[in-house]
Amino acid sequence: MVLDSDSPSDRGSQCTDDRKLRRIRDPLVQAVIVESVAKKTETHVKEIKRKMLSKAEFALSAAVLLKGHEMQRLAQLRKQFEIPYQVGKEQEQTINVVTPFQKSLLLGIGSGTTVIYVVDHLAKKVREHGLSVKCIPTSHQSQQLILQHDLPLSTLDQYPQLDLLIDGADECNEDLTCIKGGGGCLTQEKIVAYNSDTFVIVADQRQRAFIACSKQSQYLGQQWKGGIPIEVIPMAHVPIARRVEETFGGKVELRMAVKKMGPILTDNGNFILDWHFPENTNTKKWEDVNTFLKMIPGVVETGLFVGLAKRAYFGDSEFGEVKQLHAKK
Ligand SMILES: O=C[C@H](O)[C@H](O)[C@H](O)COP(=O)(O)O
């Protein structure tokens, strides 16, 4: 089932964005997006189910003799965790009934783990329906994805204005202001977002153990604890970190590599600072904060995406639904 937020302000913004959003409404493109989110959600559900079942099985089999009611409980648990999985499957079948997309599409391909599902579904649709696309990557990762799926790779040099960018996000509030760059890709992502008629976010609902941890938040920092990534020229990282802490407070950390000594390097050979902003940062003023950060010499780009996304799709593993939100003006 696809839920569509329908508040009056949503309907208003939908009208003003009507022209730009015409392409995204195309059922085939929409199906690619929704299927991708559903698929990732389904993968999460499977993983949770596996963890929960193995916990339950371990706990129950630890008893020397399994009593009848324990066996029953195990059977119940199995059934319970099968349900969201099946709902996800049905939903996928429903949205598979789509009409072919005839026109060509200039498509930005975002980065991250959710986008892997998008490219996978897109490649299938391109083959099934002969969809004509040109794909512009936002990172080394997405370029590899495009090549692996044999999709036509292009550049902003050839197509400086795109129809659509589909990309993930680390967190997204109700205005569709989001934090990106958790995976180290943000500069190319923002360039492509800025030069796309429509930017659509695809996000799953993250789960940590038994606690739901959604990427859809009321305010930034509510769910995502990784801070705001800032890509910087290496020689400037210390003064930039000091300036940010002095101005806004919080803590700035140089992001360190995992399988390399020292800091990580972005696709552009720069460092990343993660700014753990204070909880009282004025959440109404993210645009001003972004502008301030961008004016510090040495800052290449920030992971704050304000006023860029038009729509977001969130997979909800609990109910096996994909929820759709429109940007509010
Ligand atoms: O640096 C990475 C990008 O901004 C990703 O789009 C973002 O981190 C979300 O990634 P994922 O879909 O893996 O949660």
The ligand as a Gaussian input file, in Angstrom:
#p B3LYP/6-31G(d) Opt

LIG

0 1
 O       27.068000       9.641000       1.972000
 C       26.099000       9.011000       1.685000
 C       24.853000       9.524000       1.132000
 O       24.532000      10.830000       1.473000
 C       23.683000       8.574000       1.387000
 O       22.680000       8.915000       0.477000
 C       23.138000       8.621000       2.810000
 O       24.173000       8.391000       3.726000
 C       22.019000       7.572000       3.029000
 O       22.537000       6.306000       2.808000
 P       21.726000       4.958000       3.063000
 O       20.716000       4.829000       1.978000
 O       22.795000       3.906000       3.015000
 O       21.126000       5.053000       4.421000

